[in-house]
């Protein structure tokens, strides 16, 4: 641009030309801002995945805690859990938590 203006004889009074140092400053500011914005969105994505995994873990633990009494009753009975009183209530409670 500078060469074209000087070849045509156009001069700008008081206007400064954009030098390489200015372009480097502009590019580095844009790059830094872009990296911050991308990092912000990526961090939000990872936080959401972590929250979903935490909720799944909570539901799994709740289901496991409700099923453990049923499992212990099955182990204690030796393969015939339906003969024990209260087993069906435990089983219904465990199935409602799943």
FENTAVEN-V87523 format. One record per residue. N is the residue number from 1. PHI is phi in degrees with one decimal (* if undefined). NEAR is the number of other ideal C-beta (glycine too) atoms within 12 Angstrom. Layout:
n=<N	N>
phi=<PHI	PHI>
near=<NEAR	NEAR>
//
This chain:
n=<1	2	3	4	5	6	7	8	9	10	11	12	13	14	15	16	17	18	19	20	21	22	23	24	25	26	27	28	29	30	31	32	33	34	35	36	37	38	39	40	41	42	43	44	45	46	47	48	49	50	51	52	53	54	55	56	57	58	59	60	61	62	63	64	65	66	67	68	69	70	71	72	73	74	75	76	77	78	79	80	81	82	83	84	85	86	87	88	89	90	91	92	93	94	95	96	97	98>
phi=<*	-62.2	-65.9	-65.1	-65.3	-71.6	-69.5	-82.8	82.8	-89.6	-122.2	-114.2	-80.3	77.8	-93.5	-100.8	-82.4	-81.6	-95.0	-63.2	-62.5	-66.6	-63.8	-64.6	-63.7	-64.3	-64.4	-68.6	-66.9	-65.7	-64.6	-64.3	-64.8	-65.1	-64.4	-64.7	-65.4	-63.6	-61.7	-64.0	-68.4	-65.5	-62.2	-62.2	-63.4	-66.6	-64.2	-64.3	-61.6	-65.2	-64.2	-65.2	-63.8	-65.6	-63.6	-61.0	-62.4	-61.6	-66.5	-65.1	-64.5	-63.3	-65.8	-65.7	-63.5	-78.5	-87.9	-58.2	-60.1	-65.9	-62.9	-65.5	-67.2	-65.1	-66.1	-69.6	-77.7	76.9	107.5	-126.7	-72.4	-72.0	-81.0	-82.8	-71.0	85.5	-67.4	-65.0	-65.1	-63.4	-66.2	-63.2	-64.7	-66.7	-69.9	-69.2	-81.9	-75.7>
near=<13	16	9	10	13	12	10	11	8	13	12	14	6	6	11	10	17	15	12	11	12	13	13	13	14	15	15	14	14	14	14	14	14	14	14	14	14	14	14	14	14	14	14	14	14	14	14	14	14	14	14	14	14	14	14	14	14	15	16	16	15	18	20	17	17	22	23	18	23	30	19	15	26	21	14	16	18	10	11	12	22	15	14	21	11	16	22	16	16	26	22	16	21	25	14	14	21	16>
//
